[in-house]
């Protein structure tokens, strides 16, 4: 992911500018009061005009399994038709259809 972040930075900002890879894990609260984490990956760089900057190359919400099910059903208007987890439960696969 660090290499991806650098490539995205080079294509969007400046191929030759030096940068430092940064990762943030921040809490976010939804309108229903639920809290989850958002992971943010980016490249910090300096600019003579604006000082320190952050080019965000990737971000994703880190929902727990119950939150993921809840938002798919109620927020996304999907019916969940099947689910499976990897043996170590780090990946969740879900089959759903829009209702």
Secondary structure, DSSP 8 states (H G I E B T S, - for coil): -HHHHHHHHHHHT-SSS--EEEEEEEEEE-TTS-EEEEEEEEEEEEETTTEEEEEEEEEEEE--HHHHHHIIIIIS-EEEEEEEE-TTS--EEEEEEE-
